[in-house]
Amino acid sequence: MVCTKTFEESIKIDSKPNGYVELAKCVMSGELSNIEYVYQLCESLWNGLNEWYEELGIVYRIQELPSFK
């Protein structure tokens, strides 16, 4: 399966957010019926993404909408 190969390759990449590997492995296993567990994995990845972006110096949040005058 192409999707599984992509996940397998992405897990090997050095720079990735915390929580990514766990969620990717869960998706690859196809065991997604425990909604609470999958939700917790997504939350963990979301927190990991925020930390990872900060480490990489990526600013993706804005506090105010831009003005289009």
N, C-alpha and C positions, 0 to 999 in steps of 0.2 A: 504494500500500500504506500503510495507516494507521501501522504500526510505523515505516516509513521516514520518514514525515512527522514523527512524534514525535521521532525521533532528529535529523532535520534542524533542527527547532525548538530542541531542547535544546542542540545545539552552539552556537547563537547566544547562549545565556544567558551573561551576564558571569561569574557566579560558578559555577565548576564545578571539580571536582578534576582535578589533573594525571593524565593517562592516559585520561581519559574520552573525549576526542575521537577518539583513535587507535582505541580499542576500538569505539566507536560506528560509525566509518567502516568498520572491518573487518566488523562485523555487517551493516551496510547493503550492503556489496559482496557478501555471501554467501560470501566466501572464508574458510571456517573449517576447511579440511582440514589445514592445517599446525598440528598440535596444540601443538608447542613454541612457535610464534609466538603463538598465541592465549593460551597459558599465560603467556607473558611480558607480553602486554598486560594480562591480568588481574592479574598481580603489580604491574605499574606502576600500575594503577588502585587497587589495594588500598593501596599506599604513598601515592598521591595523596589517597585518602579520609582516611587517618590525618592527613596534613598539613592537609588542608582543614578537617576537624573541629576540629583544634587551633586553626587560624586563626580559626574561627568561635566558638570557646569552647564547643564541644559536647563534653561528657564522656559517652562511651558505653561505656567499659570499667570494669569493677569488679575489684578485686583479691581480694575475698572474697565468697562467697555470703551473702546476707542471712540473718539468723537469724529463724526463725519460732517463737518460744517463746511 
